[in-house]
């Protein structure tokens, strides 16, 4: 299987935005998923923004990506998580 073409040069820092309902443990759960794919991820670097009505929470996690496969696996893990509504 060949590495598909990408405009990214690895390694690089890559921001991923994750949105979900503003529920208890959402941020902690997302950090755990991210750390499974980037063990060196710093949880204190997460940027959190509530929606205007406060029902949803947006997290921006900047990961240290070493390959397109790593990013693809992380994206799949996040987008398939039951607490997550959207991954950008």
GUKOL-399141 format. One record per atom (N, C-alpha, C, O, CB): residue number from 1; atom name; x, y, z. Coordinates in steps of 0.001 Angstrom, whole numbers, plus 500000, padded with zeros to 6 digits. Glycine has a CB too. Example, Ala and Ser with C-alpha at 12.3 -4.5 7.8 and 13.67 -1.06 7.14 Angstrom:
(atom 1, 'N', (513190, 494310, 507800))
(atom 1, 'CA', (512300, 495500, 507800))
(atom 1, 'C', (513200, 496700, 507800))
(atom 1, 'O', (514236, 496681, 508465))
(atom 1, 'CB', (511308, 495527, 509046))
(atom 2, 'N', (512850, 497750, 507080))
(atom 2, 'CA', (513670, 498940, 507140))
(atom 2, 'C', (512900, 500030, 507870))
(atom 2, 'O', (513409, 501138, 508039))
(atom 2, 'CB', (514084, 499402, 505725))
//
This chain:
(atom 1, 'N', (500849, 498825, 500000))
(atom 1, 'CA', (500000, 500000, 500000))
(atom 1, 'C', (500894, 501238, 500000))
(atom 1, 'O', (501743, 501378, 500880))
(atom 1, 'CB', (499034, 499998, 501224))
(atom 2, 'N', (500725, 502118, 499053))
(atom 2, 'CA', (501577, 503298, 498977))
(atom 2, 'C', (500973, 504450, 499756))
(atom 2, 'O', (499755, 504551, 499902))
(atom 2, 'CB', (501801, 503706, 497527))
(atom 3, 'N', (501839, 505314, 500252))
(atom 3, 'CA', (501399, 506510, 500980))
(atom 3, 'C', (500713, 507422, 499976))
(atom 3, 'O', (501293, 507764, 498946))
(atom 3, 'CB', (502606, 507245, 501691))
(atom 4, 'N', (499479, 507816, 500273))
(atom 4, 'CA', (498802, 508681, 499314))
(atom 4, 'C', (499397, 510078, 499359))
(atom 4, 'O', (499976, 510492, 500364))
(atom 4, 'CB', (497292, 508731, 499597))
(atom 5, 'N', (499246, 510794, 498261))
(atom 5, 'CA', (499854, 512109, 498179))
(atom 5, 'C', (499230, 513063, 499190))
(atom 5, 'O', (498022, 513042, 499425))
(atom 5, 'CB', (499716, 512669, 496770))
(atom 6, 'N', (500076, 513896, 499779))
(atom 6, 'CA', (499622, 514870, 500750))
(atom 6, 'C', (500437, 516136, 500575))
(atom 6, 'O', (501589, 516091, 500144))
(atom 6, 'CB', (499738, 514325, 502194))
(atom 7, 'N', (499834, 517261, 500910))
(atom 7, 'CA', (500544, 518529, 500844))
(atom 7, 'C', (501330, 518782, 502126))
(atom 7, 'O', (502125, 519719, 502202))
(atom 7, 'CB', (499566, 519674, 500590))
(atom 8, 'N', (501106, 517954, 503113))
(atom 8, 'CA', (501801, 518111, 504390))
(atom 8, 'C', (503194, 517507, 504322))
(atom 8, 'O', (503425, 516515, 503630))
(atom 8, 'CB', (500999, 517462, 505524))
(atom 9, 'N', (504109, 518116, 505043))
(atom 9, 'CA', (505440, 517535, 505207))
(atom 9, 'C', (505544, 517050, 506643))
(atom 9, 'O', (505306, 517806, 507585))
(atom 9, 'CB', (506579, 518572, 504866))
(atom 10, 'N', (505896, 515796, 506799))
(atom 10, 'CA', (505973, 515205, 508133))
(atom 10, 'C', (507408, 515142, 508601))
(atom 10, 'O', (508309, 514969, 507780))
(atom 10, 'CB', (505353, 513808, 508147))
(atom 11, 'N', (507654, 515278, 509909))
(atom 11, 'CA', (506666, 515554, 510954))
(atom 11, 'C', (506220, 517017, 510918))
(atom 11, 'O', (506929, 517888, 510413))
(atom 11, 'CB', (507243, 515213, 512338))
(atom 12, 'N', (505013, 517265, 511473))
(atom 12, 'CA', (504486, 518631, 511552))
(atom 12, 'C', (503469, 518718, 512687))
(atom 12, 'O', (502950, 517706, 513158))
(atom 12, 'CB', (503837, 519059, 510200))
(atom 13, 'N', (503201, 519937, 513109))
(atom 13, 'CA', (502142, 520163, 514085))
(atom 13, 'C', (500862, 520416, 513305))
(atom 13, 'O', (500833, 521248, 512398))
(atom 13, 'CB', (502479, 521365, 515049))
(atom 14, 'N', (499797, 519690, 513663))
(atom 14, 'CA', (498569, 519731, 512883))
(atom 14, 'C', (497369, 519931, 513816))
(atom 14, 'O', (497115, 519097, 514686))
(atom 14, 'CB', (498407, 518434, 512051))
(atom 15, 'N', (496628, 521037, 513638))
(atom 15, 'CA', (495454, 521264, 514495))
(atom 15, 'C', (494234, 520474, 514030))
(atom 15, 'O', (493910, 520447, 512843))
(atom 15, 'CB', (495114, 522747, 514532))
(atom 16, 'N', (493572, 519842, 514974))
(atom 16, 'CA', (492332, 519117, 514699))
(atom 16, 'C', (491255, 519704, 515601))
(atom 16, 'O', (491438, 519806, 516815))
(atom 16, 'CB', (492497, 517562, 514934))
(atom 17, 'N', (490130, 520089, 515001))
(atom 17, 'CA', (489019, 520648, 515775))
(atom 17, 'C', (487974, 519561, 515962))
(atom 17, 'O', (487550, 518910, 515007))
(atom 17, 'CB', (488401, 521903, 515069))
(atom 18, 'N', (487563, 519376, 517222))
(atom 18, 'CA', (486595, 518345, 517581))
(atom 18, 'C', (485421, 519020, 518285))
(atom 18, 'O', (485614, 519766, 519245))
(atom 18, 'CB', (487242, 517243, 518490))
(atom 19, 'N', (484203, 518756, 517804))
(atom 19, 'CA', (483023, 519354, 518421))
(atom 19, 'C', (482073, 518282, 518923))
(atom 19, 'O', (481854, 517255, 518282))
(atom 19, 'CB', (482306, 520270, 517433))
(atom 20, 'N', (481520, 518559, 520089))
(atom 20, 'CA', (480560, 517629, 520667))
(atom 20, 'C', (479701, 518339, 521691))
(atom 20, 'O', (479907, 519515, 521989))
(atom 20, 'CB', (481274, 516433, 521305))
(atom 21, 'N', (478726, 517602, 522230))
(atom 21, 'CA', (477859, 518160, 523260))
(atom 21, 'C', (478703, 518524, 524472))
(atom 21, 'O', (479675, 517845, 524804))
(atom 21, 'CB', (476735, 517162, 523648))
(atom 22, 'N', (478307, 519608, 525122))
(atom 22, 'CA', (479049, 520055, 526312))
(atom 22, 'C', (478580, 519221, 527503))
(atom 22, 'O', (477671, 519602, 528241))
(atom 22, 'CB', (478837, 521600, 526582))
(atom 23, 'N', (479235, 518070, 527660))
(atom 23, 'CA', (478895, 517143, 528735))
(atom 23, 'C', (480142, 516884, 529583))
(atom 23, 'O', (481270, 517144, 529164))
(atom 23, 'CB', (478324, 515806, 528162))
(atom 24, 'N', (479903, 516370, 530777))
(atom 24, 'CA', (481009, 516066, 531685))
(atom 24, 'C', (481966, 515067, 531030))
(atom 24, 'O', (481533, 514110, 530388))
(atom 24, 'CB', (480477, 515505, 533029))
(atom 25, 'N', (483242, 515296, 531195))
(atom 25, 'CA', (484318, 514426, 530701))
(atom 25, 'C', (484530, 514455, 529192))
(atom 25, 'O', (485323, 513662, 528683))
(atom 25, 'CB', (484041, 513032, 531111))
(atom 26, 'N', (483845, 515347, 528449))
(atom 26, 'CA', (484055, 515399, 526994))
(atom 26, 'C', (485519, 515710, 526679))
(atom 26, 'O', (486163, 514981, 525925))
(atom 26, 'CB', (483128, 516463, 526345))
(atom 27, 'N', (486042, 516795, 527257))
(atom 27, 'CA', (487416, 517199, 526955))
(atom 27, 'C', (488409, 516113, 527369))
(atom 27, 'O', (489335, 515800, 526620))
(atom 27, 'CB', (487752, 518521, 527663))
(atom 28, 'N', (488221, 515542, 528549))
(atom 28, 'CA', (489129, 514499, 529040))
(atom 28, 'C', (489098, 513278, 528120))
(atom 28, 'O', (490141, 512696, 527821))
(atom 28, 'CB', (488753, 514088, 530480))
(atom 29, 'N', (487927, 512902, 527682))
(atom 29, 'CA', (487783, 511744, 526792))
(atom 29, 'C', (488482, 511992, 525458))
(atom 29, 'O', (489168, 511108, 524945))
(atom 29, 'CB', (486295, 511427, 526558))
(atom 30, 'N', (488312, 513189, 524891))
(atom 30, 'CA', (488938, 513511, 523610))
(atom 30, 'C', (490453, 513521, 523758))
(atom 30, 'O', (491166, 513025, 522886))
(atom 30, 'CB', (488439, 514873, 523082))
(atom 31, 'N', (490951, 514086, 524861))
(atom 31, 'CA', (492400, 514106, 525109))
(atom 31, 'C', (492944, 512681, 525166))
(atom 31, 'O', (494028, 512411, 524650))
(atom 31, 'CB', (492723, 514857, 526429))
(atom 32, 'N', (492204, 511771, 525786))
(atom 32, 'CA', (492649, 510370, 525874))
(atom 32, 'C', (492738, 509740, 524482))
(atom 32, 'O', (493682, 509003, 524196))
(atom 32, 'CB', (491686, 509549, 526767))
(atom 33, 'N', (491765, 510024, 523623))
(atom 33, 'CA', (491793, 509491, 522255))
(atom 33, 'C', (492993, 510066, 521499))
(atom 33, 'O', (493712, 509337, 520816))
(atom 33, 'CB', (490467, 509822, 521504))
(atom 34, 'N', (493200, 511368, 521627))
(atom 34, 'CA', (494326, 512012, 520942))
(atom 34, 'C', (495650, 511438, 521434))
(atom 34, 'O', (496538, 511161, 520628))
(atom 34, 'CB', (494295, 513539, 521161))
(atom 35, 'N', (495795, 511255, 522751))
(atom 35, 'CA', (497053, 510743, 523310))
(atom 35, 'C', (497339, 509305, 522882))
(atom 35, 'O', (498497, 508889, 522852))
(atom 35, 'CB', (497016, 510821, 524827))
(atom 36, 'N', (496299, 508547, 522552))
(atom 36, 'CA', (496509, 507179, 522070))
(atom 36, 'C', (497210, 507195, 520703))
(atom 36, 'O', (497880, 506232, 520330))
(atom 36, 'CB', (495155, 506424, 521974))
(atom 37, 'N', (497046, 508306, 519961))
(atom 37, 'CA', (497648, 508423, 518629))
(atom 37, 'C', (498879, 509333, 518620))
(atom 37, 'O', (499690, 509278, 517695))
(atom 37, 'CB', (496619, 508950, 517641))
(atom 38, 'N', (499015, 510166, 519648))
(atom 38, 'CA', (500173, 511056, 519798))
(atom 38, 'C', (500542, 511074, 521280))
(atom 38, 'O', (500118, 511966, 522015))
(atom 38, 'CB', (499864, 512519, 519261))
(atom 39, 'N', (501337, 510084, 521724))
(atom 39, 'CA', (501659, 509954, 523145))
(atom 39, 'C', (502317, 511197, 523756))
(atom 39, 'O', (502255, 511393, 524969))
(atom 39, 'CB', (502561, 508779, 523338))
(atom 40, 'N', (502936, 512023, 522940))
(atom 40, 'CA', (503577, 513227, 523450))
(atom 40, 'C', (502662, 514435, 523502))
(atom 40, 'O', (503106, 515534, 523832))
(atom 40, 'CB', (504759, 513550, 522617))
(atom 41, 'N', (501384, 514244, 523180))
(atom 41, 'CA', (500429, 515364, 523156))
(atom 41, 'C', (500328, 516004, 524533))
(atom 41, 'O', (500251, 515309, 525546))
(atom 41, 'CB', (499035, 514887, 522687))
(atom 42, 'N', (500328, 517339, 524562))
(atom 42, 'CA', (500237, 518094, 525815))
(atom 42, 'C', (498784, 518517, 526045))
(atom 42, 'O', (498283, 519403, 525353))
(atom 42, 'CB', (501178, 519343, 525784))
(atom 43, 'N', (498102, 517891, 527013))
(atom 43, 'CA', (496693, 518222, 527261))
(atom 43, 'C', (496465, 519701, 527600))
(atom 43, 'O', (495381, 520230, 527354))
(atom 43, 'CB', (496165, 517366, 528388))
(atom 44, 'N', (497470, 520363, 528158))
(atom 44, 'CA', (497290, 521774, 528522))
(atom 44, 'C', (497251, 522683, 527289))
(atom 44, 'O', (496937, 523868, 527403))
(atom 44, 'CB', (498415, 522223, 529460))
(atom 45, 'N', (497570, 522128, 526108))
(atom 45, 'CA', (497558, 522935, 524885))
(atom 45, 'C', (496190, 522972, 524210))
(atom 45, 'O', (496013, 523669, 523211))
(atom 45, 'CB', (498581, 522403, 523913))
(atom 46, 'N', (495227, 522234, 524741))
(atom 46, 'CA', (493890, 522175, 524133))
(atom 46, 'C', (493196, 523535, 524268))
(atom 46, 'O', (493141, 524115, 525353))
(atom 46, 'CB', (493029, 521054, 524797))
(atom 47, 'N', (492673, 524024, 523151))
(atom 47, 'CA', (491878, 525256, 523165))
(atom 47, 'C', (490413, 524863, 523205))
(atom 47, 'O', (489953, 524078, 522374))
(atom 47, 'CB', (492187, 526162, 521917))
(atom 48, 'N', (489667, 525412, 524182))
(atom 48, 'CA', (488251, 525080, 524338))
(atom 48, 'C', (487394, 526316, 524095))
(atom 48, 'O', (487687, 527404, 524589))
(atom 48, 'CB', (487977, 524503, 525743))
(atom 49, 'N', (486331, 526123, 523323))
(atom 49, 'CA', (485380, 527212, 523065))
(atom 49, 'C', (483955, 526657, 523132))
(atom 49, 'O', (483597, 525759, 522370))
(atom 49, 'CB', (485652, 527879, 521671))
(atom 50, 'N', (483142, 527197, 524049))
(atom 50, 'CA', (481736, 526782, 524076))
(atom 50, 'C', (480965, 527454, 522947))
(atom 50, 'O', (481348, 528522, 522468))
(atom 50, 'CB', (481090, 527119, 525440))
(atom 51, 'N', (479875, 526819, 522528))
(atom 51, 'CA', (479012, 527429, 521509))
(atom 51, 'C', (478298, 528631, 522121))
(atom 51, 'O', (478326, 528821, 523337))
(atom 51, 'CB', (477977, 526395, 520950))
(atom 52, 'N', (477663, 529437, 521284))
(atom 52, 'CA', (477021, 530661, 521767))
(atom 52, 'C', (475954, 530379, 522827))
(atom 52, 'O', (475781, 531170, 523754))
(atom 52, 'CB', (476397, 531412, 520603))
(atom 53, 'N', (475244, 529266, 522698))
(atom 53, 'CA', (474221, 528924, 523699))
(atom 53, 'C', (474767, 528007, 524793))
(atom 53, 'O', (474061, 527688, 525750))
(atom 53, 'CB', (473029, 528255, 523020))
(atom 54, 'N', (476019, 527587, 524649))
(atom 54, 'CA', (476641, 526762, 525672))
(atom 54, 'C', (476297, 525289, 525628))
(atom 54, 'O', (476641, 524548, 526549))
(atom 54, 'CB', (476281, 527279, 526977))
(atom 55, 'N', (475616, 524843, 524563))
(atom 55, 'CA', (475233, 523427, 524475))
(atom 55, 'C', (476342, 522539, 523926))
(atom 55, 'O', (476369, 521335, 524181))
(atom 55, 'CB', (474008, 523283, 523607))
(atom 56, 'N', (477251, 523137, 523176))
(atom 56, 'CA', (478320, 522375, 522532))
(atom 56, 'C', (479674, 522937, 522925))
(atom 56, 'O', (479789, 524089, 523342))
(atom 56, 'CB', (478159, 522392, 521002))
(atom 57, 'N', (480699, 522103, 522786))
(atom 57, 'CA', (482059, 522507, 523097))
(atom 57, 'C', (482945, 522152, 521912))
(atom 57, 'O', (482873, 521050, 521368))
(atom 57, 'CB', (482567, 521829, 524404))
(atom 58, 'N', (483775, 523102, 521528))
(atom 58, 'CA', (484731, 522891, 520444))
(atom 58, 'C', (486119, 522812, 521060))
(atom 58, 'O', (486513, 523687, 521832))
(atom 58, 'CB', (484648, 524032, 519368))
(atom 59, 'N', (486856, 521767, 520720))
(atom 59, 'CA', (488224, 521595, 521198))
(atom 59, 'C', (489169, 521630, 520008))
(atom 59, 'O', (488928, 520962, 519002))
(atom 59, 'CB', (488381, 520266, 521992))
(atom 60, 'N', (490232, 522397, 520115))
(atom 60, 'CA', (491267, 522366, 519088))
(atom 60, 'C', (492491, 521709, 519714))
(atom 60, 'O', (493067, 522220, 520675))
(atom 60, 'CB', (491597, 523814, 518539))
(atom 61, 'N', (492872, 520578, 519156))
(atom 61, 'CA', (494014, 519800, 519633))
(atom 61, 'C', (495087, 519830, 518546))
(atom 61, 'O', (494866, 519338, 517439))
(atom 61, 'CB', (493598, 518320, 519986))
(atom 62, 'N', (496231, 520398, 518856))
(atom 62, 'CA', (497319, 520435, 517884))
(atom 62, 'C', (498245, 519263, 518171))
(atom 62, 'O', (498949, 519233, 519181))
(atom 62, 'CB', (498095, 521796, 517940))
(atom 63, 'N', (498228, 518297, 517257))
(atom 63, 'CA', (499018, 517073, 517432))
(atom 63, 'C', (500328, 517170, 516657))
(atom 63, 'O', (500435, 517909, 515679))
(atom 63, 'CB', (498216, 515835, 516971))
(atom 64, 'N', (501311, 516417, 517109))
(atom 64, 'CA', (502578, 516313, 516381))
(atom 64, 'C', (502435, 515104, 515456))
(atom 64, 'O', (502602, 513958, 515873))
(atom 64, 'CB', (503831, 516163, 517370))
(atom 65, 'N', (502125, 515388, 514203))
(atom 65, 'CA', (501861, 514320, 513233))
(atom 65, 'C', (503157, 513844, 512593))
(atom 65, 'O', (503985, 514648, 512163))
(atom 65, 'CB', (500882, 514802, 512150))
(atom 66, 'N', (503321, 512529, 512535))
(atom 66, 'CA', (504519, 511959, 511918))
(atom 66, 'C', (504219, 511291, 510580))
(atom 66, 'O', (505135, 510967, 509824))
(atom 66, 'CB', (505156, 510954, 512856))
(atom 67, 'N', (502906, 511083, 510283))
(atom 67, 'CA', (502539, 510469, 508999))
(atom 67, 'C', (501074, 510738, 508679))
(atom 67, 'O', (500276, 511060, 509560))
(atom 67, 'CB', (502807, 508946, 509025))
(atom 68, 'N', (500742, 510602, 507410))
(atom 68, 'CA', (499341, 510733, 507000))
(atom 68, 'C', (498513, 509616, 507617))
(atom 68, 'O', (497359, 509832, 507987))
(atom 68, 'CB', (499214, 510710, 505460))
(atom 69, 'N', (499088, 508424, 507730))
(atom 69, 'CA', (498369, 507292, 508324))
(atom 69, 'C', (497993, 507589, 509775))
(atom 69, 'O', (496893, 507252, 510212))
(atom 69, 'CB', (499223, 506011, 508250))
(atom 70, 'N', (498899, 508217, 510521))
(atom 70, 'CA', (498617, 508576, 511913))
(atom 70, 'C', (497424, 509543, 511970))
(atom 70, 'O', (496515, 509364, 512781))
(atom 70, 'CB', (499875, 509215, 512584))
(atom 71, 'N', (497433, 510562, 511110))
(atom 71, 'CA', (496324, 511517, 511080))
(atom 71, 'C', (495015, 510839, 510678))
(atom 71, 'O', (493967, 511112, 511264))
(atom 71, 'CB', (496637, 512664, 510115))
(atom 72, 'N', (495075, 509964, 509689))
(atom 72, 'CA', (493878, 509244, 509246))
(atom 72, 'C', (493303, 508387, 510378))
(atom 72, 'O', (492092, 508369, 510599))
(atom 72, 'CB', (494205, 508360, 508026))
(atom 73, 'N', (494183, 507677, 511094))
(atom 73, 'CA', (493737, 506827, 512201))
(atom 73, 'C', (493116, 507667, 513315))
(atom 73, 'O', (492093, 507287, 513886))
(atom 73, 'CB', (494913, 506002, 512752))
(atom 74, 'N', (493732, 508805, 513623))
(atom 74, 'CA', (493206, 509692, 514662))
(atom 74, 'C', (491849, 510251, 514241))
(atom 74, 'O', (490912, 510284, 515039))
(atom 74, 'CB', (494197, 510845, 514950))
(atom 75, 'N', (491748, 510688, 512992))
(atom 75, 'CA', (490481, 511228, 512481))
(atom 75, 'C', (489373, 510172, 512579))
(atom 75, 'O', (488257, 510471, 513004))
(atom 75, 'CB', (490645, 511704, 511010))
(atom 76, 'N', (489689, 508944, 512184))
(atom 76, 'CA', (488691, 507861, 512253))
(atom 76, 'C', (488275, 507587, 513700))
(atom 76, 'O', (487093, 507390, 513981))
(atom 76, 'CB', (489250, 506569, 511613))
(atom 77, 'N', (489249, 507574, 514619))
(atom 77, 'CA', (488942, 507310, 516027))
(atom 77, 'C', (488057, 508410, 516609))
(atom 77, 'O', (487121, 508131, 517359))
(atom 77, 'CB', (490237, 507189, 516845))
(atom 78, 'N', (488358, 509658, 516260))
(atom 78, 'CA', (487566, 510772, 516786))
(atom 78, 'C', (486179, 510816, 516151))
(atom 78, 'O', (485180, 510944, 516859))
(atom 78, 'CB', (488292, 512098, 516549))
(atom 79, 'N', (486107, 510712, 514825))
(atom 79, 'CA', (484810, 510838, 514154))
(atom 79, 'C', (483897, 509647, 514470))
(atom 79, 'O', (482677, 509764, 514355))
(atom 79, 'CB', (485009, 510958, 512635))
(atom 80, 'N', (484458, 508529, 514857))
(atom 80, 'CA', (483645, 507363, 515223))
(atom 80, 'C', (483243, 507325, 516681))
(atom 80, 'O', (482480, 506448, 517087))
(atom 80, 'CB', (484382, 506117, 514897))
(atom 81, 'N', (483751, 508274, 517490))
(atom 81, 'CA', (483454, 508277, 518928))
(atom 81, 'C', (482024, 508775, 519156))
(atom 81, 'O', (481601, 509746, 518528))
(atom 81, 'CB', (484477, 509169, 519707))
(atom 82, 'N', (481280, 508118, 520046))
(atom 82, 'CA', (479883, 508498, 520257))
(atom 82, 'C', (479684, 509913, 520823))
(atom 82, 'O', (478608, 510484, 520641))
(atom 82, 'CB', (479247, 507513, 521180))
(atom 83, 'N', (480670, 510491, 521492))
(atom 83, 'CA', (480526, 511836, 522050))
(atom 83, 'C', (480789, 512932, 521016))
(atom 83, 'O', (480465, 514097, 521244))
(atom 83, 'CB', (481468, 512010, 523224))
(atom 84, 'N', (481375, 512556, 519887))
(atom 84, 'CA', (481808, 513545, 518888))
(atom 84, 'C', (480741, 513763, 517825))
(atom 84, 'O', (480185, 512811, 517278))
(atom 84, 'CB', (483117, 513100, 518227))
(atom 85, 'N', (480463, 515045, 517540))
(atom 85, 'CA', (479513, 515389, 516475))
(atom 85, 'C', (480236, 515664, 515171))
(atom 85, 'O', (479800, 515200, 514117))
(atom 85, 'CB', (478673, 516608, 516872))
(atom 86, 'N', (481354, 516424, 515220))
(atom 86, 'CA', (482065, 516844, 514018))
(atom 86, 'C', (483562, 516866, 514296))
(atom 86, 'O', (483993, 517235, 515388))
(atom 86, 'CB', (481576, 518235, 513544))
(atom 87, 'N', (484360, 516465, 513292))
(atom 87, 'CA', (485818, 516584, 513352))
(atom 87, 'C', (486273, 517322, 512107))
(atom 87, 'O', (485927, 516939, 510989))
(atom 87, 'CB', (486513, 515178, 513465))
(atom 88, 'N', (487051, 518381, 512301))
(atom 88, 'CA', (487582, 519167, 511184))
(atom 88, 'C', (489092, 519194, 511247))
(atom 88, 'O', (489734, 519805, 510393))
(atom 88, 'CB', (487021, 520600, 511200))
//
